[in-house]
Amino acid sequence: MSEKVICTKGIYPEFPRKGPSAAPAATHYCPGCGHGVLHKLIGEALADLGLQDQTVMISPVGCAVFAYYYFDAGNIQVAHGRAPAVATGVSRATDKVVIAYQGDGDLASIGLNETLQAANRGEKIAVFFVNNTVYGMTGGQMAPTTLIGEKTITCLNGRDPLTQGYPLHMCELINSLKAPVYVERVAVSDAKNIRNARRAVRKALEIQRDGKGYTFVEVLSPCPTNLGTTSVKNNDFINNEMAKEFPIQNFRDNSATAEHVVRSTSDFSKEKLDAMFELADIPAAIAHNTANFEEAQVKIAGFGGQGVLSLGIMLTQAAQAADMKVSWYPSYGPEQRGGTSNCSVIVSAKPIGSPVVYHPDLLVAMNRPSLERFKNDVKPGGTIMYDANMGDVELPVGVKGVAVPAQALAEEAGSDKAANTIMFGVMLELGITQLPEAAFARALEANFAKKPKLIPLNLAILEFARQWVRKNVK
Amino acid sequence: MDIDKTKPYPLINSLECKSCGRCVDACPKKVLAIGTVMNPRGYHAAVYVGSGCIGCGTCFYTCPEPHAIEVHIPGKE
């Protein structure tokens, strides 16, 4: 029988970084660092399981940022705490085994939210979480996992829970979620714990190989440099102090019952998107003469619920039907109902730069506050259409005012919700937007396509408004 | 130092050793020690005392450096 050699697998034989080095195969880690121990366990498992060329390792920000110098596997180095997002993308776009290798600052502080979200979605990711209770790369600051009373350079008297809160227990947090398949906390301190860690790393990667979902392995790890201790004493610290706060145990193993996760695929074909956005059967544009078309800038304002934004959309649809360039730009408060809202619409024969309307050619004011707010912005020679129900109003000099009893006319025409359609009809009849008549009808058809019963009613209201203009506006 | 290669033995790449002492502490047979010679990078690399290794692999797995130590176990005749 030939000689057996216990040696490193799955890791490059040399680590060239910045040219020749005195020790070409030495890592950048400090003496006694736990990262190297875990690297070897992961590399060995990847090699033994034959997964090296099917694996994408996500390197974090932190001491392990250079993981790509070591692992003989695919690698993406990502922004601080963002491994879960990138890992999710890689995992969903490919059938690769995805590893998120992260430290306590990366995972439990800046990346805490997305760590929990990715776990909760059951992404197919093997997370290896290195917990050494301290920020390593930046020089020994307090971490979310720093123990109570433990001193770091940012808690010089020891972590005080009344000031800095308590250590975060990541395995326990992850274990409160339904989706994760495997959750275990291990340590790379003594031989027994390292053997156990080796088993857990293997298990997690087997689950990934089988595509069964999210695995989370927390690794209690030494950082003798930043804890100001020796490698040997740091192992005692892990076994005697860290393990009290962070019990070394398996929290969950559903690998026997978990099934291969298969997600539906997204269809981004043009046909599918056109159907989704109702672009498949656009009728031919309504022809009209645009030779002398002057850009129309319209501001429509009122209370929420008065159809202000819809009126803007209808005008936009009319412009689209006539093959014009058009922009619609809403502005409203946080309220879903009530409050005030307004929108800016620009109709032009030329491409539109900014959709913001500072000085409208036409202001449609559905209530008094909107009129007062915007009336002085209207261009000289412009028009203000306002609801006649606001009584006497003062308008700026040089601006044409049209008092439209929009609400009253709408009720008379059969719908108390259609004051905006009345205004739309007045807009048409006054010819302010220069759009062809047919475009307005097309806009109503498009706007009410989902409620076809309302189309004839609104077409009638449109006509009603036009007749009112003919009779009442000179 | 002559090593009996008919028995298990650790092979230390002293150039890559950072003298952290984990292997010395972890070895169940206490056959590793911090050496007295400084390597080119300034570390006192670990050394094997020359006999007593049982080939358990503990030193390899506890060592943070991928290529600083490996364990050779001769095949049985």
Interface residues (C-beta under 8 A of the other chain):
Chain A: M1 S2 E3 K4 V5 I6 C7 T8 I11 P13 A22 A23 A25 A26 T27 Y29 C30 P31 G32 C33 G34 H35 G36 V37 H39 K40 L41 G43 Y70 V188 D190 A191 I194 R195 R198 P224 T230 S231 V232 N235
Chain B: N13 L15 E16 K18 S19 C20 G21 R22 D25 A26 P28 P40 R41 Y43 G55 C56 G57 T58 F60 Y61 T62 C63 P64 E65 P66 H67 A68 E70 V71 H72 I73 P74 G75 K76 E77
